[in-house]
C-alpha cells in the first residue's frame, strides 16, 4: 500500500517514522510548501524513493492515478 | 531577545505554526470543557493528556487515573484499574489501526462523524477568537 504524508513539520516527521515501521506501507510522497522541509523529514525517517511536492493538489494529480491508498496529515 | 524556554530542539525563528491556545466550551448538557494547547514553549511536566472532573470523581491519564468520593469512608478513594501496556508508539498504533480499518480487518478508533465533530468545535473556537464573541454550534 502506498501512502502520502501532507506536512513536513514535526508531526509529519512522526507520521513518517511510524509509517516506515510498517512493512506493508510504501511512502510515495511528502507534501510541504517548503520542499526542503519535506526532504528533511524523509531523511530523518530514513525513507528513500518518495516524491516531494509543494502542494497537495499536484501530489494528488500525480499519485491518485496510480495506486496510492492512504493519506495522513 | 533572551533564549526562550522551549520543547523544540530546533531554531524557534524557523517555526511557522501557531502555539499556545485556550478555549472554554460549554456543552448542551450543562457540562463544560477547558481546552488548552501548547507544544512549543512553556515546558510543563505534562506534555499532553486529559482530566475529566465529575461531581463525585476525577478521571485522568495521570496517576492515580481514577479517584471517586467514597460516601461510606467520607473521603476520596483511588480506584485501581488494570494497566494495559502499550505495544507500539501511539502514532504507530494509530496508523496500524487506520490501515486495518480500511482493509476491513478492524474498526477505526475514530469515526468520520467524530472527526467532523471535533473539527466543528475547532472551527468554532477560531471563529470565537476572531470575533471576540461566543459561538453557538
N, CA and C atoms of all chains as a GROMACS GRO file, in nm:
protein
  630
    1UNK      N    1   0.083  -0.119   0.000
    1UNK     CA    2   0.000   0.000   0.000
    1UNK      C    3   0.087   0.125   0.000
    2UNK      N    4   0.051   0.218  -0.088
    2UNK     CA    5   0.126   0.342  -0.093
    2UNK      C    6   0.056   0.449  -0.010
    3UNK      N    7   0.135   0.536   0.050
    3UNK     CA    8   0.080   0.642   0.134
    3UNK      C    9   0.152   0.772   0.104
    4UNK      N   10   0.080   0.882   0.125
    4UNK     CA   11   0.140   1.014   0.112
    4UNK      C   12   0.117   1.090   0.243
    5UNK      N   13   0.215   1.164   0.284
    5UNK     CA   14   0.204   1.244   0.406
    5UNK      C   15   0.202   1.391   0.368
    6UNK      N   16   0.102   1.460   0.416
    6UNK     CA   17   0.091   1.604   0.389
    6UNK      C   18   0.140   1.679   0.512
    7UNK      N   19   0.247   1.751   0.497
    7UNK     CA   20   0.306   1.826   0.608
    7UNK      C   21   0.442   1.771   0.643
    8UNK      N   22   0.543   1.855   0.630
    8UNK     CA   23   0.680   1.812   0.657
    8UNK      C   24   0.736   1.870   0.786
    9UNK      N   25   0.646   1.896   0.880
    9UNK     CA   26   0.690   1.950   1.009
    9UNK      C   27   0.710   1.840   1.112
   10UNK      N   28   0.696   1.879   1.236
   10UNK     CA   29   0.721   1.785   1.345
   10UNK      C   30   0.627   1.665   1.338
   11UNK      N   31   0.498   1.691   1.318
   11UNK     CA   32   0.404   1.579   1.314
   11UNK      C   33   0.422   1.495   1.188
   12UNK      N   34   0.451   1.562   1.076
   12UNK     CA   35   0.479   1.487   0.955
   12UNK      C   36   0.595   1.392   0.976
   13UNK      N   37   0.697   1.441   1.044
   13UNK     CA   38   0.813   1.357   1.074
   13UNK      C   39   0.771   1.236   1.158
   14UNK      N   40   0.686   1.259   1.258
   14UNK     CA   41   0.642   1.148   1.343
   14UNK      C   42   0.560   1.046   1.264
   15UNK      N   43   0.473   1.097   1.175
   15UNK     CA   44   0.395   1.005   1.092
   15UNK      C   45   0.487   0.922   1.002
   16UNK      N   46   0.586   0.988   0.944
   16UNK     CA   47   0.678   0.915   0.855
   16UNK      C   48   0.758   0.810   0.931
   17UNK      N   49   0.804   0.845   1.049
   17UNK     CA   50   0.879   0.748   1.129
   17UNK      C   51   0.792   0.627   1.162
   18UNK      N   52   0.664   0.652   1.188
   18UNK     CA   53   0.574   0.540   1.218
   18UNK      C   54   0.548   0.457   1.093
   19UNK      N   55   0.519   0.525   0.981
   19UNK     CA   56   0.490   0.452   0.857
   19UNK      C   57   0.610   0.370   0.811
   20UNK      N   58   0.729   0.420   0.840
   20UNK     CA   59   0.850   0.347   0.799
   20UNK      C   60   0.862   0.213   0.871
   21UNK      N   61   0.790   0.199   0.982
   21UNK     CA   62   0.797   0.074   1.058
   21UNK      C   63   0.691  -0.028   1.016
   22UNK      N   64   0.607   0.012   0.920
   22UNK     CA   65   0.501  -0.079   0.876
   22UNK      C   66   0.540  -0.136   0.740
   23UNK      N   67   0.575  -0.263   0.733
   23UNK     CA   68   0.628  -0.320   0.608
   23UNK      C   69   0.531  -0.310   0.491
   24UNK      N   70   0.400  -0.311   0.520
   24UNK     CA   71   0.303  -0.309   0.410
   24UNK      C   72   0.288  -0.171   0.346
   25UNK      N   73   0.350  -0.070   0.407
   25UNK     CA   74   0.332   0.067   0.358
   25UNK      C   75   0.456   0.114   0.283
   26UNK      N   76   0.429   0.172   0.167
   26UNK     CA   77   0.535   0.234   0.088
   26UNK      C   78   0.503   0.384   0.081
   27UNK      N   79   0.582   0.466   0.147
   27UNK     CA   80   0.558   0.610   0.145
   27UNK      C   81   0.594   0.662   0.006
   28UNK      N   82   0.492   0.710  -0.064
   28UNK     CA   83   0.512   0.751  -0.203
   28UNK      C   84   0.545   0.899  -0.214
   29UNK      N   85   0.498   0.980  -0.117
   29UNK     CA   86   0.519   1.125  -0.133
   29UNK      C   87   0.505   1.197   0.000
   30UNK      N   88   0.570   1.312   0.006
   30UNK     CA   89   0.553   1.406   0.116
   30UNK      C   90   0.525   1.542   0.054
   31UNK      N   91   0.427   1.612   0.112
   31UNK     CA   92   0.389   1.743   0.060
   31UNK      C   93   0.418   1.849   0.165
   32UNK      N   94   0.483   1.955   0.122
   32UNK     CA   95   0.502   2.071   0.208
   32UNK      C   96   0.539   2.190   0.118
   33UNK      N   97   0.483   2.308   0.148
   33UNK     CA   98   0.523   2.426   0.068
   33UNK      C   99   0.674   2.447   0.072
   34UNK      N  100   0.734   2.408   0.183
   34UNK     CA  101   0.880   2.413   0.196
   34UNK      C  102   0.933   2.274   0.159
   35UNK      N  103   0.970   2.259   0.034
   35UNK     CA  104   1.011   2.125  -0.012
   35UNK      C  105   1.139   2.078   0.057
   36UNK      N  106   1.221   2.173   0.102
   36UNK     CA  107   1.342   2.134   0.176
   36UNK      C  108   1.302   2.068   0.307
   37UNK      N  109   1.195   2.117   0.369
   37UNK     CA  110   1.147   2.056   0.493
   37UNK      C  111   1.097   1.915   0.467
   38UNK      N  112   1.028   1.897   0.354
   38UNK     CA  113   0.980   1.763   0.317
   38UNK      C  114   1.096   1.667   0.296
   39UNK      N  115   1.199   1.716   0.228
   39UNK     CA  116   1.318   1.632   0.208
   39UNK      C  117   1.384   1.599   0.342
   40UNK      N  118   1.384   1.697   0.431
   40UNK     CA  119   1.450   1.679   0.560
   40UNK      C  120   1.381   1.569   0.642
   41UNK      N  121   1.247   1.573   0.649
   41UNK     CA  122   1.177   1.473   0.730
   41UNK      C  123   1.188   1.334   0.669
   42UNK      N  124   1.195   1.329   0.536
   42UNK     CA  125   1.216   1.198   0.473
   42UNK      C  126   1.351   1.142   0.514
   43UNK      N  127   1.450   1.231   0.523
   43UNK     CA  128   1.583   1.186   0.566
   43UNK      C  129   1.583   1.138   0.709
   44UNK      N  130   1.515   1.213   0.796
   44UNK     CA  131   1.509   1.174   0.938
   44UNK      C  132   1.443   1.037   0.953
   45UNK      N  133   1.338   1.015   0.873
   45UNK     CA  134   1.266   0.887   0.882
   45UNK      C  135   1.337   0.777   0.802
   46UNK      N  136   1.445   0.815   0.736
   46UNK     CA  137   1.523   0.720   0.657
   46UNK      C  138   1.438   0.651   0.551
   47UNK      N  139   1.357   0.733   0.482
   47UNK     CA  140   1.272   0.682   0.375
   47UNK      C  141   1.330   0.728   0.242
   48UNK      N  142   1.349   0.633   0.153
   48UNK     CA  143   1.406   0.665   0.022
   48UNK      C  144   1.302   0.640  -0.087
   49UNK      N  145   1.316   0.716  -0.195
   49UNK     CA  146   1.232   0.690  -0.312
   49UNK      C  147   1.100   0.764  -0.314
   50UNK      N  148   1.070   0.840  -0.209
   50UNK     CA  149   0.942   0.913  -0.207
   50UNK      C  150   0.956   1.043  -0.285
   51UNK      N  151   0.847   1.083  -0.349
   51UNK     CA  152   0.846   1.209  -0.422
   51UNK      C  153   0.811   1.324  -0.327
   52UNK      N  154   0.856   1.442  -0.362
   52UNK     CA  155   0.827   1.561  -0.281
   52UNK      C  156   0.746   1.658  -0.367
   53UNK      N  157   0.638   1.710  -0.308
   53UNK     CA  158   0.554   1.808  -0.376
   53UNK      C  159   0.536   1.929  -0.287
   54UNK      N  160   0.511   2.045  -0.352
   54UNK     CA  161   0.489   2.165  -0.270
   54UNK      C  162   0.341   2.198  -0.253
   55UNK      N  163   0.254   2.118  -0.313
   55UNK     CA  164   0.110   2.134  -0.284
   55UNK      C  165   0.039   2.001  -0.304
   56UNK      N  166  -0.070   1.987  -0.228
   56UNK     CA  167  -0.138   1.857  -0.225
   56UNK      C  168  -0.211   1.827  -0.355
   57UNK      N  169  -0.259   1.935  -0.424
   57UNK     CA  170  -0.331   1.910  -0.550
   57UNK      C  171  -0.239   1.843  -0.653
   58UNK      N  172  -0.118   1.895  -0.660
   58UNK     CA  173  -0.023   1.837  -0.754
   58UNK      C  174   0.009   1.692  -0.717
   59UNK      N  175   0.026   1.669  -0.587
   59UNK     CA  176   0.053   1.533  -0.542
   59UNK      C  177  -0.062   1.440  -0.580
   60UNK      N  178  -0.185   1.488  -0.557
   60UNK     CA  179  -0.300   1.403  -0.589
   60UNK      C  180  -0.307   1.373  -0.738
   61UNK      N  181  -0.282   1.476  -0.820
   61UNK     CA  182  -0.285   1.453  -0.963
   61UNK      C  183  -0.184   1.345  -1.004
   62UNK      N  184  -0.067   1.352  -0.944
   62UNK     CA  185   0.038   1.256  -0.981
   62UNK      C  186   0.010   1.116  -0.928
   63UNK      N  187  -0.037   1.109  -0.806
   63UNK     CA  188  -0.040   0.979  -0.739
   63UNK      C  189  -0.175   0.908  -0.742
   64UNK      N  190  -0.284   0.983  -0.744
   64UNK     CA  191  -0.413   0.914  -0.736
   64UNK      C  192  -0.441   0.832  -0.861
   65UNK      N  193  -0.380   0.871  -0.972
   65UNK     CA  194  -0.397   0.791  -1.092
   65UNK      C  195  -0.319   0.660  -1.081
   66UNK      N  196  -0.225   0.658  -0.986
   66UNK     CA  197  -0.152   0.533  -0.960
   66UNK      C  198  -0.230   0.454  -0.856
   67UNK      N  199  -0.168   0.408  -0.753
   67UNK     CA  200  -0.239   0.323  -0.658
   67UNK      C  201  -0.213   0.366  -0.513
   68UNK      N  202  -0.212   0.497  -0.490
   68UNK     CA  203  -0.196   0.546  -0.354
   68UNK      C  204  -0.326   0.525  -0.278
   69UNK      N  205  -0.320   0.459  -0.167
   69UNK     CA  206  -0.442   0.421  -0.096
   69UNK      C  207  -0.472   0.509   0.024
   70UNK      N  208  -0.371   0.565   0.085
   70UNK     CA  209  -0.398   0.636   0.210
   70UNK      C  210  -0.317   0.763   0.217
   71UNK      N  211  -0.376   0.863   0.282
   71UNK     CA  212  -0.303   0.985   0.309
   71UNK      C  213  -0.312   1.011   0.458
   72UNK      N  214  -0.210   1.068   0.512
   72UNK     CA  215  -0.219   1.110   0.652
   72UNK      C  216  -0.178   1.255   0.661
   73UNK      N  217  -0.234   1.321   0.760
   73UNK     CA  218  -0.198   1.461   0.779
   73UNK      C  219  -0.148   1.479   0.920
   74UNK      N  220   1.659   3.943   2.216
   74UNK     CA  221   1.560   3.870   2.297
   74UNK      C  222   1.630   3.752   2.367
   75UNK      N  223   1.601   3.729   2.495
   75UNK     CA  224   1.664   3.616   2.563
   75UNK      C  225   1.616   3.484   2.505
   76UNK      N  226   1.697   3.380   2.524
   76UNK     CA  227   1.656   3.247   2.475
   76UNK      C  228   1.533   3.203   2.552
   77UNK      N  229   1.429   3.168   2.478
   77UNK     CA  230   1.303   3.132   2.540
   77UNK      C  231   1.302   2.984   2.577
   78UNK      N  232   1.232   2.948   2.686
   78UNK     CA  233   1.217   2.806   2.717
   78UNK      C  234   1.138   2.738   2.606
   79UNK      N  235   1.178   2.619   2.570
   79UNK     CA  236   1.112   2.554   2.457
   79UNK      C  237   1.123   2.404   2.466
   80UNK      N  238   1.021   2.336   2.411
   80UNK     CA  239   1.026   2.192   2.397
   80UNK      C  240   1.083   2.153   2.262
   81UNK      N  241   1.122   2.253   2.184
   81UNK     CA  242   1.164   2.230   2.046
   81UNK      C  243   1.316   2.236   2.037
   82UNK      N  244   1.375   2.135   1.975
   82UNK     CA  245   1.520   2.129   1.967
   82UNK      C  246   1.577   2.224   1.862
   83UNK      N  247   1.493   2.260   1.764
   83UNK     CA  248   1.544   2.341   1.654
   83UNK      C  249   1.544   2.490   1.684
   84UNK      N  250   1.552   2.568   1.579
   84UNK     CA  251   1.558   2.713   1.591
   84UNK      C  252   1.415   2.768   1.591
   85UNK      N  253   1.377   2.836   1.698
   85UNK     CA  254   1.241   2.888   1.710
   85UNK      C  255   1.206   2.984   1.597
   86UNK      N  256   1.307   3.054   1.545
   86UNK     CA  257   1.278   3.151   1.440
   86UNK      C  258   1.230   3.082   1.312
   87UNK      N  259   1.254   2.953   1.301
   87UNK     CA  260   1.213   2.880   1.181
   87UNK      C  261   1.072   2.822   1.194
   88UNK      N  262   1.013   2.835   1.313
   88UNK     CA  263   0.881   2.777   1.335
   88UNK      C  264   0.773   2.868   1.278
   89UNK      N  265   0.687   2.811   1.196
   89UNK     CA  266   0.584   2.892   1.132
   89UNK      C  267   0.443   2.856   1.176
   90UNK      N  268   0.431   2.765   1.272
   90UNK     CA  269   0.297   2.727   1.318
   90UNK      C  270   0.266   2.799   1.448
   91UNK      N  271   0.138   2.807   1.478
   91UNK     CA  272   0.096   2.876   1.599
   91UNK      C  273   0.124   2.790   1.722
   92UNK      N  274   0.127   2.855   1.836
   92UNK     CA  275   0.149   2.783   1.961
   92UNK      C  276   0.072   2.854   2.070
   93UNK      N  277   0.023   2.780   2.160
   93UNK     CA  278  -0.047   2.825   2.279
   93UNK      C  279  -0.189   2.874   2.247
   94UNK      N  280  -0.285   2.797   2.288
   94UNK     CA  281  -0.423   2.835   2.271
   94UNK      C  282  -0.507   2.782   2.386
   95UNK      N  283  -0.616   2.849   2.411
   95UNK     CA  284  -0.707   2.805   2.515
   95UNK      C  285  -0.850   2.835   2.476
   96UNK      N  286  -0.941   2.745   2.510
   96UNK     CA  287  -1.082   2.769   2.481
   96UNK      C  288  -1.168   2.712   2.594
   97UNK      N  289  -1.279   2.777   2.615
   97UNK     CA  290  -1.378   2.725   2.709
   97UNK      C  291  -1.502   2.688   2.629
   98UNK      N  292  -1.542   2.562   2.638
   98UNK     CA  293  -1.655   2.512   2.560
   98UNK      C  294  -1.764   2.467   2.655
   99UNK      N  295  -1.883   2.525   2.638
   99UNK     CA  296  -1.997   2.482   2.718
   99UNK      C  297  -2.080   2.384   2.636
  100UNK      N  298  -2.113   2.270   2.694
  100UNK     CA  299  -2.185   2.166   2.622
  100UNK      C  300  -2.333   2.172   2.653
  101UNK      N  301  -2.412   2.108   2.566
  101UNK     CA  302  -2.557   2.120   2.576
  101UNK      C  303  -2.612   2.064   2.706
  102UNK      N  304  -2.542   1.969   2.765
  102UNK     CA  305  -2.594   1.908   2.888
  102UNK      C  306  -2.555   1.986   3.014
  103UNK      N  307  -2.493   2.101   2.996
  103UNK     CA  308  -2.457   2.182   3.111
  103UNK      C  309  -2.314   2.165   3.158
  104UNK      N  310  -2.249   2.061   3.108
  104UNK     CA  311  -2.109   2.043   3.145
  104UNK      C  312  -2.022   2.139   3.062
  105UNK      N  313  -1.898   2.149   3.096
  105UNK     CA  314  -1.810   2.237   3.020
  105UNK      C  315  -1.674   2.172   3.002
  106UNK      N  316  -1.599   2.225   2.907
  106UNK     CA  317  -1.470   2.166   2.873
  106UNK      C  318  -1.368   2.278   2.855
  107UNK      N  319  -1.257   2.261   2.918
  107UNK     CA  320  -1.147   2.355   2.900
  107UNK      C  321  -1.044   2.290   2.810
  108UNK      N  322  -1.013   2.356   2.700
  108UNK     CA  323  -0.917   2.302   2.604
  108UNK      C  324  -0.792   2.389   2.607
  109UNK      N  325  -0.679   2.327   2.627
  109UNK     CA  326  -0.553   2.400   2.628
  109UNK      C  327  -0.456   2.332   2.534
  110UNK      N  328  -0.388   2.411   2.457
  110UNK     CA  329  -0.289   2.354   2.366
  110UNK      C  330  -0.164   2.439   2.360
  111UNK      N  331  -0.053   2.380   2.390
  111UNK     CA  332   0.076   2.444   2.364
  111UNK      C  333   0.181   2.335   2.362
  112UNK      N  334   0.259   2.335   2.260
  112UNK     CA  335   0.357   2.228   2.249
  112UNK      C  336   0.498   2.281   2.238
  113UNK      N  337   0.510   2.407   2.195
  113UNK     CA  338   0.642   2.457   2.160
  113UNK      C  339   0.713   2.516   2.280
  114UNK      N  340   0.644   2.604   2.348
  114UNK     CA  341   0.707   2.673   2.460
  114UNK      C  342   0.641   2.634   2.591
  115UNK      N  343   0.681   2.702   2.695
  115UNK     CA  344   0.626   2.678   2.827
  115UNK      C  345   0.631   2.530   2.865
  116UNK      N  346   0.749   2.475   2.875
  116UNK     CA  347   0.760   2.332   2.911
  116UNK      C  348   0.688   2.304   3.042
  117UNK      N  349   0.610   2.200   3.042
  117UNK     CA  350   0.537   2.160   3.162
  117UNK      C  351   0.563   2.013   3.187
  118UNK      N  352   0.530   1.970   3.307
  118UNK     CA  353   0.555   1.831   3.342
  118UNK      C  354   0.467   1.737   3.260
  119UNK      N  355   0.351   1.786   3.217
  119UNK     CA  356   0.262   1.702   3.138
  119UNK      C  357   0.256   1.755   2.996
  120UNK      N  358   0.303   1.676   2.901
  120UNK     CA  359   0.307   1.722   2.763
  120UNK      C  360   0.169   1.718   2.699
  121UNK      N  361   0.090   1.617   2.732
  121UNK     CA  362  -0.044   1.608   2.677
  121UNK      C  363  -0.126   1.518   2.768
  122UNK      N  364  -0.256   1.528   2.756
  122UNK     CA  365  -0.340   1.443   2.839
  122UNK      C  366  -0.475   1.504   2.862
  123UNK      N  367  -0.548   1.446   2.956
  123UNK     CA  368  -0.684   1.493   2.982
  123UNK      C  369  -0.717   1.472   3.129
  124UNK      N  370  -0.815   1.546   3.174
  124UNK     CA  371  -0.875   1.524   3.305
  124UNK      C  372  -1.026   1.541   3.289
  125UNK      N  373  -1.102   1.450   3.342
  125UNK     CA  374  -1.247   1.462   3.345
  125UNK      C  375  -1.287   1.483   3.491
  126UNK      N  376  -1.344   1.598   3.519
  126UNK     CA  377  -1.381   1.632   3.655
  126UNK      C  378  -1.532   1.618   3.670
  127UNK      N  379  -1.575   1.520   3.747
  127UNK     CA  380  -1.717   1.499   3.770
  127UNK      C  381  -1.757   1.541   3.910
  128UNK      N  382  -1.884   1.531   3.939
  128UNK     CA  383  -1.934   1.572   4.070
  128UNK      C  384  -1.873   1.487   4.181
  129UNK      N  385  -1.861   1.357   4.156
  129UNK     CA  386  -1.815   1.266   4.260
  129UNK      C  387  -1.680   1.203   4.231
  130UNK      N  388  -1.614   1.244   4.126
  130UNK     CA  389  -1.487   1.180   4.098
  130UNK      C  390  -1.409   1.248   3.987
  131UNK      N  391  -1.290   1.197   3.968
  131UNK     CA  392  -1.198   1.251   3.869
  131UNK      C  393  -1.137   1.135   3.791
  132UNK      N  394  -1.130   1.148   3.659
  132UNK     CA  395  -1.059   1.052   3.577
  132UNK      C  396  -0.956   1.128   3.494
  133UNK      N  397  -0.838   1.073   3.484
  133UNK     CA  398  -0.734   1.142   3.408
  133UNK      C  399  -0.633   1.041   3.357
  134UNK      N  400  -0.541   1.089   3.278
  134UNK     CA  401  -0.437   0.999   3.227
  134UNK      C  402  -0.309   1.010   3.308
  135UNK      N  403  -0.319   1.069   3.425
  135UNK     CA  404  -0.204   1.073   3.515
  135UNK      C  405  -0.238   0.994   3.640
  136UNK      N  406  -0.137   0.952   3.712
  136UNK     CA  407  -0.160   0.871   3.832
  136UNK      C  408  -0.207   0.957   3.949
  137UNK      N  409  -0.304   0.910   4.027
  137UNK     CA  410  -0.385   0.791   4.001
  137UNK      C  411  -0.492   0.822   3.898
  138UNK      N  412  -0.524   0.726   3.809
  138UNK     CA  413  -0.614   0.756   3.697
  138UNK      C  414  -0.757   0.788   3.739
  139UNK      N  415  -0.807   0.720   3.841
  139UNK     CA  416  -0.946   0.744   3.880
  139UNK      C  417  -0.956   0.758   4.031
  140UNK      N  418  -1.019   0.865   4.075
  140UNK     CA  419  -1.046   0.886   4.216
  140UNK      C  420  -1.193   0.923   4.230
  141UNK      N  421  -1.260   0.857   4.324
  141UNK     CA  422  -1.403   0.885   4.342
  141UNK      C  423  -1.431   0.908   4.491
  142UNK      N  424  -1.538   0.979   4.515
  142UNK     CA  425  -1.582   1.004   4.651
  142UNK      C  426  -1.646   0.878   4.708
  143UNK      N  427  -1.596   0.834   4.822
  143UNK     CA  428  -1.650   0.717   4.890
  143UNK      C  429  -1.737   0.769   5.005
  144UNK      N  430  -1.870   0.762   4.988
  144UNK     CA  431  -1.957   0.821   5.091
  144UNK      C  432  -1.947   0.750   5.226
  145UNK      N  433  -1.920   0.617   5.223
  145UNK     CA  434  -1.910   0.544   5.350
  145UNK      C  435  -1.785   0.584   5.427
  146UNK      N  436  -1.675   0.595   5.355
  146UNK     CA  437  -1.550   0.634   5.422
  146UNK      C  438  -1.542   0.785   5.442
  147UNK      N  439  -1.623   0.857   5.366
  147UNK     CA  440  -1.621   1.002   5.379
  147UNK      C  441  -1.492   1.063   5.326
  148UNK      N  442  -1.435   0.999   5.222
  148UNK     CA  443  -1.311   1.052   5.165
  148UNK      C  444  -1.300   1.012   5.018
  149UNK      N  445  -1.209   1.074   4.953
  149UNK     CA  446  -1.183   1.041   4.813
  149UNK      C  447  -1.094   0.917   4.808
  150UNK      N  448  -1.137   0.817   4.731
  150UNK     CA  449  -1.062   0.692   4.724
  150UNK      C  450  -1.010   0.668   4.583
  151UNK      N  451  -0.895   0.609   4.574
  151UNK     CA  452  -0.837   0.574   4.444
  151UNK      C  453  -0.895   0.442   4.396
  152UNK      N  454  -0.936   0.439   4.270
  152UNK     CA  455  -0.988   0.316   4.210
  152UNK      C  456  -0.877   0.251   4.132
  153UNK      N  457  -0.846   0.126   4.166
  153UNK     CA  458  -0.740   0.055   4.097
  153UNK      C  459  -0.794  -0.001   3.964
  154UNK      N  460  -0.725   0.028   3.858
  154UNK     CA  461  -0.763  -0.022   3.726
  154UNK      C  462  -0.646  -0.099   3.666
  155UNK      N  463  -0.678  -0.202   3.585
  155UNK     CA  464  -0.569  -0.273   3.519
  155UNK      C  465  -0.497  -0.183   3.420
  156UNK      N  466  -0.368  -0.190   3.419
  156UNK     CA  467  -0.289  -0.108   3.326
  156UNK      C  468  -0.252  -0.192   3.206
  157UNK      N  469  -0.292  -0.145   3.089
  157UNK     CA  470  -0.260  -0.216   2.965
  157UNK      C  471  -0.133  -0.156   2.907
  158UNK      N  472  -0.032  -0.237   2.897
  158UNK     CA  473   0.094  -0.189   2.842
  158UNK      C  474   0.077  -0.162   2.692
  159UNK      N  475   0.125  -0.047   2.647
  159UNK     CA  476   0.117  -0.015   2.505
  159UNK      C  477   0.221  -0.095   2.429
  160UNK      N  478   0.175  -0.163   2.322
  160UNK     CA  479   0.266  -0.245   2.242
  160UNK      C  480   0.351  -0.159   2.149
  161UNK      N  481   0.291  -0.053   2.098
  161UNK     CA  482   0.359   0.032   1.999
  161UNK      C  483   0.358   0.176   2.046
  162UNK      N  484   0.443   0.256   1.985
  162UNK     CA  485   0.431   0.400   1.999
  162UNK      C  486   0.291   0.439   1.952
  163UNK      N  487   0.232   0.540   2.015
  163UNK     CA  488   0.092   0.573   1.985
  163UNK      C  489   0.068   0.607   1.839
  164UNK      N  490   0.159   0.683   1.780
  164UNK     CA  491   0.139   0.719   1.639
  164UNK      C  492   0.142   0.595   1.551
  165UNK      N  493   0.234   0.504   1.581
  165UNK     CA  494   0.242   0.380   1.505
  165UNK      C  495   0.114   0.298   1.524
  166UNK      N  496   0.064   0.293   1.645
  166UNK     CA  497  -0.059   0.219   1.672
  166UNK      C  498  -0.177   0.280   1.596
  167UNK      N  499  -0.181   0.413   1.588
  167UNK     CA  500  -0.289   0.479   1.513
  167UNK      C  501  -0.283   0.440   1.366
  168UNK      N  502  -0.164   0.440   1.310
  168UNK     CA  503  -0.151   0.405   1.168
  168UNK      C  504  -0.189   0.259   1.144
  169UNK      N  505  -0.147   0.171   1.233
  169UNK     CA  506  -0.182   0.030   1.216
  169UNK      C  507  -0.332   0.011   1.222
  170UNK      N  508  -0.398   0.082   1.314
  170UNK     CA  509  -0.544   0.073   1.324
  170UNK      C  510  -0.609   0.127   1.197
  171UNK      N  511  -0.560   0.241   1.147
  171UNK     CA  512  -0.616   0.302   1.027
  171UNK      C  513  -0.604   0.206   0.909
  172UNK      N  514  -0.487   0.147   0.892
  172UNK     CA  515  -0.466   0.055   0.781
  172UNK      C  516  -0.555  -0.068   0.794
  173UNK      N  517  -0.565  -0.120   0.917
  173UNK     CA  518  -0.651  -0.237   0.938
  173UNK      C  519  -0.797  -0.202   0.909
  174UNK      N  520  -0.837  -0.082   0.946
  174UNK     CA  521  -0.976  -0.041   0.926
  174UNK      C  522  -1.010  -0.029   0.778
  175UNK      N  523  -0.920   0.031   0.700
  175UNK     CA  524  -0.954   0.047   0.558
  175UNK      C  525  -0.943  -0.085   0.483
  176UNK      N  526  -0.879  -0.184   0.546
  176UNK     CA  527  -0.878  -0.318   0.488
  176UNK      C  528  -0.991  -0.404   0.542
  177UNK      N  529  -1.072  -0.347   0.631
  177UNK     CA  530  -1.185  -0.420   0.686
  177UNK      C  531  -1.148  -0.519   0.794
  178UNK      N  532  -1.027  -0.511   0.844
  178UNK     CA  533  -0.982  -0.607   0.946
  178UNK      C  534  -1.002  -0.555   1.088
  179UNK      N  535  -1.040  -0.429   1.102
  179UNK     CA  536  -1.060  -0.371   1.235
  179UNK      C  537  -1.157  -0.255   1.220
  180UNK      N  538  -1.200  -0.203   1.333
  180UNK     CA  539  -1.288  -0.086   1.334
  180UNK      C  540  -1.203   0.036   1.366
  181UNK      N  541  -1.225   0.141   1.291
  181UNK     CA  542  -1.148   0.263   1.314
  181UNK      C  543  -1.175   0.317   1.454
  182UNK      N  544  -1.067   0.351   1.524
  182UNK     CA  545  -1.083   0.404   1.660
  182UNK      C  546  -1.154   0.538   1.659
  183UNK      N  547  -1.141   0.610   1.551
  183UNK     CA  548  -1.208   0.740   1.538
  183UNK      C  549  -1.295   0.736   1.414
  184UNK      N  550  -1.423   0.767   1.431
  184UNK     CA  551  -1.514   0.764   1.317
  184UNK      C  552  -1.510   0.897   1.243
  185UNK      N  553  -1.563   0.896   1.121
  185UNK     CA  554  -1.570   1.020   1.043
  185UNK      C  555  -1.654   1.123   1.116
  186UNK      N  556  -1.767   1.080   1.171
  186UNK     CA  557  -1.853   1.174   1.244
  186UNK      C  558  -1.780   1.237   1.362
  187UNK      N  559  -1.702   1.156   1.432
  187UNK     CA  560  -1.627   1.210   1.546
  187UNK      C  561  -1.523   1.312   1.500
  188UNK      N  562  -1.456   1.281   1.391
  188UNK     CA  563  -1.355   1.374   1.339
  188UNK      C  564  -1.420   1.505   1.297
  189UNK      N  565  -1.536   1.496   1.230
  189UNK     CA  566  -1.606   1.617   1.187
  189UNK      C  567  -1.656   1.696   1.307
  190UNK      N  568  -1.700   1.626   1.411
  190UNK     CA  569  -1.746   1.693   1.532
  190UNK      C  570  -1.632   1.772   1.597
  191UNK      N  571  -1.518   1.711   1.605
  191UNK     CA  572  -1.400   1.779   1.661
  191UNK      C  573  -1.365   1.901   1.575
  192UNK      N  574  -1.369   1.883   1.442
  192UNK     CA  575  -1.334   1.994   1.354
  192UNK      C  576  -1.432   2.108   1.367
  193UNK      N  577  -1.562   2.076   1.384
  193UNK     CA  578  -1.661   2.184   1.403
  193UNK      C  579  -1.630   2.262   1.530
  194UNK      N  580  -1.590   2.192   1.635
  194UNK     CA  581  -1.554   2.260   1.759
  194UNK      C  582  -1.432   2.349   1.739
  195UNK      N  583  -1.333   2.298   1.670
  195UNK     CA  584  -1.211   2.376   1.646
  195UNK      C  585  -1.242   2.500   1.561
  196UNK      N  586  -1.323   2.479   1.456
  196UNK     CA  587  -1.360   2.594   1.373
  196UNK      C  588  -1.435   2.698   1.456
  197UNK      N  589  -1.523   2.650   1.546
  197UNK     CA  590  -1.597   2.743   1.632
  197UNK      C  591  -1.505   2.819   1.725
  198UNK      N  592  -1.405   2.753   1.777
  198UNK     CA  593  -1.308   2.818   1.865
  198UNK      C  594  -1.233   2.928   1.788
  199UNK      N  595  -1.194   2.898   1.666
  199UNK     CA  596  -1.124   3.001   1.586
  199UNK      C  597  -1.218   3.118   1.556
  200UNK      N  598  -1.344   3.089   1.522
  200UNK     CA  599  -1.437   3.199   1.492
  200UNK      C  600  -1.459   3.285   1.616
  201UNK      N  601  -1.466   3.220   1.731
  201UNK     CA  602  -1.483   3.295   1.855
  201UNK      C  603  -1.364   3.387   1.880
  202UNK      N  604  -1.244   3.335   1.853
  202UNK     CA  605  -1.124   3.418   1.872
  202UNK      C  606  -1.122   3.535   1.775
  203UNK      N  607  -1.168   3.509   1.652
  203UNK     CA  608  -1.167   3.615   1.551
  203UNK      C  609  -1.269   3.724   1.581
  204UNK      N  610  -1.385   3.683   1.632
  204UNK     CA  611  -1.493   3.780   1.653
  204UNK      C  612  -1.497   3.833   1.795
  205UNK      N  613  -1.430   3.765   1.886
  205UNK     CA  614  -1.434   3.808   2.026
  205UNK      C  615  -1.567   3.778   2.092
  206UNK      N  616  -1.641   3.687   2.033
  206UNK     CA  617  -1.774   3.655   2.087
  206UNK      C  618  -1.791   3.504   2.102
  207UNK      N  619  -1.888   3.468   2.185
  207UNK     CA  620  -1.925   3.328   2.198
  207UNK      C  621  -1.984   3.279   2.067
  208UNK      N  622  -1.949   3.159   2.027
  208UNK     CA  623  -2.004   3.097   1.907
  208UNK      C  624  -2.095   2.983   1.949
  209UNK      N  625  -2.215   2.982   1.900
  209UNK     CA  626  -2.309   2.874   1.931
  209UNK      C  627  -2.312   2.776   1.814
  210UNK      N  628  -2.286   2.650   1.842
  210UNK     CA  629  -2.285   2.547   1.736
  210UNK      C  630  -2.416   2.471   1.735
   0.00000   0.00000   0.00000
